[in-house]
Amino acid sequence: MQAADAALQNQPIDARALSRLKWRCRRGLLENDLFIARFFERYEATLTQGQAQALETLMDLSDNDLLDLLLRRKEPEPALAGAGVAELLQLMRTT
């Protein structure tokens, strides 16, 4: 079962899911939007189910908490980092 879950996590997301995810990622702080837009410019063509889930997890955070993570002011809590968030943050933080 774990192999099937891992395979599903590595599946690319479809165009409809990508569109919904982009809409979900719209934020109130311009700084967050800049990080997110740059991430999509680089990775939207290869975005996986697992990365999309991690991004959804990040979008549940407040704008200020998200910005603190993106600017490396703090690191994700252990429960949050276990959801693939740490790897996704690494991609979002690179310039």
PyMOL commands that set and color helices and strands:
alter all, ss='L'
color gray80, all
select helices_A, chain A and resi 2-9+15-24+30-46+49-59+63-70+78-93
alter helices_A, ss='H'
color red, helices_A
deselect
rebuild
show_as cartoon
